[in-house]
Amino acid sequence: MARNEEKAQSMLSRFLAAKNDEKKKPKEKRPFLASECRDLADADKWRNQILREIGRKVMDIQNPGLGEHRIRDLNDEINKLIREKGHWEARILELGGPNYAKTAPKVVGDDGKEVDIASGKGMGYKYFGAAKQLPGVKELFELPPEIKKKRNRYEMYKRIDMDYYGFRDDEDGVLENLERDAEKEMRAKAIEEWGRIEAVKAEARKGVKEVVVMRPETDDMFDSDLEDEIDEDEEERRPKKFEFVAHVPLPDEREIERMVVEKKKQELLSKYASEDLVNEELEAKEMLNIHR
């Protein structure tokens, strides 16, 4: 009895396999441009094919032992397929199909950010799997340490508005009701205190008799004498004028004029004459015994 391998290599088996291949349709190739597709079913088929290729390549790129060059090539191919998938989804929408961009599943990466692998949204370049650990790429995902900057006075006052000072506290109506109740309570206490004080005053007035002050009538002579006495008292109260007495000799007008001229002369000499000339003049005055 012949083995299975020998049966497969027999002439009849190869003839039948060739006949089956002839009956099959030639394998279709995905169009290079999505705009060349005119059928909605074909466009949906090519989109599903791209999704399968993306899934297969994403699984392959998870292996860090592939090498740096192979990982970079796989990452480039995945990004290219994602862009192509976006073109096919736009073409499906033009042909009247569903909007896959809205219903695409959302995938969250290691950093907690959303990675739209299936939708192809966004124009940025994405990294998958072991590509995130490549040299030069790992630094992109490492956030720099946050430096807390001390706020200055301008930044602190920038957030201060009317609410900070309580200028708009009465706009909600809550504070107005509280103030109304407190005002009623304070007014009632004030009225009660005023009534108590008035009652005490009324009790005090009951025991006080009426007092009448009588002024004696005076004649004109008494009034004139009284006015004279008042004038004398006012003169005594007025401060007495004292004469100024100088205990030191005061300069007269000529002496004052001479001093002013001497001061002006010194100012002009200090302004226009040199120090040597001034010193020579002083020495000459000392030699001649001139003191002025």
Beta strands, then each sheet from edge to edge (+ up, - down):
strand 1: 107-108
strand 2: 114-115
sheet 1: 1+ 2-
end
